[in-house]
Structure formats: structure tokens, C-alpha cells
Amino acid sequence: MEETLDTPQRLFFALWPSDEARAALAGWRDALPRPGGRPTAARNLHLTLAFAGDVDAETRTCLEQAAARVRGEPFSLPLDRLGVFKRGLLWTGPADCPAALSTLAGDLAGVLRDCGVRPDPCPFHAHITLIRRMNGRLPGVDPPGLTWQAKAFCLVRSRPGQGYEVLKTYPLQGAPPGSLSERSGSMG
Ligand code: 2AM
């Protein structure tokens, strides 16, 4: 379908750590004993902070501008928990959510509300989706034990069937962040 200015865009805020950090996590995941299912490509591994869903161009601009006013400090994110959600979704995340992470997720839920978007009513559950529709069980597997360094958060576009596109990156520096970079590229 041809895109126009009126075409809604599916957007969300996420932590999108370095290529190295995501490759290390994918390497750990790929060494698991035959879990089956659909692994998330290394380039797509992320932690969703606030899901906006389908929004129009005006709302996207509002989200971009409001996100630039969010303050936060860099933090470490230990991936010391492994779990399975319904329909065989294997995830990892922190056993104890760092205060800086829950504050950031809460602030971004506020950004959504300020722009007229209703945030997910479910409590924030920090997780990185590793595999979807896993068939098997994972008896006796320890969590990755890796630690991600969160230095920025991103506004990301999801194009169903085509993957993700990082639209904007906002540094976590405490100081007025603005937009660190604007890069785009098909991450399908
Ligand atoms: P998931 O990995 O647990 O499916 C893009 O879809 C990102 O937004 C994914 O990380 C997804 O989480 C998350 N997300 C949160 N709420 C969503 C929703 N209602 N629909 C689709 N994705 C959602």
C-alpha cells in the first residue's frame, strides 16, 4: 500500500543497546538447546518502554518533541532472569527492575498521555523477546547473565512484515537531551 501523510505509523519507545550487546545476547540465545520457534533477529533485539501503537503524523511530532524533554541517567541492566510468557514467548530481563528503568518507562507513559495516546493499562514488565512460539521447554537453563548498558532510549517504528526502524535516539544524560542522532534504516 502506498504511504501518504495520513498513513498511521506504529510507534513505540524502546531501549536499543549497541550492536555488540545485542549480538552477545543473540549468541547466547542461539546456543540454547533446540528451543524451536521464531528467534528475534539480533538486529531487532530491544526492550520496549512504552507502546504507542498506530498514530498519525501530528501525534508522531508530539511524541518526538515530548520525548526530547525526558530526563534520565544512564543505567546498567542485568539480564539475570529468563521466563516464558503465553504462546511460548521466551524473554529475558532484570530480576529486579532498576529504579531508573521503571522511572523512564513511567515518564514515557506520561509522554504518550500528553500526546493523547492511551498507554498499555498493564503494569510495565521489563522484557526482551528472544523467541516467539517456542515449542519446547528449557529445563535447567540459566539466564544470560549479561548486562546491557542503557545510555539512550529510542523512538522506533514497527512496519508489520518489514521489521523495525529507529527514528530518533535520545541520550540519557540528565542534561537537556534533545535528539542525539536521527538515523534510519530497515532493521527487518
Ligand atoms: P513483545 O516483544 O512482548 O511482543 C513492537 O511490537 C514492540 O512493542 C514489541 O517489543 C512488543 O512486545 C511491544 N508491544 C507492547 N504492547 C504491544 C501491543 N499491544 N502490540 C504490539 N506490540 C506491543
Residues whose N, C-alpha, C, O or C-beta is under 5 A from the ligand:
A	BS01	2AM	F12 T48 F51 T129 S158
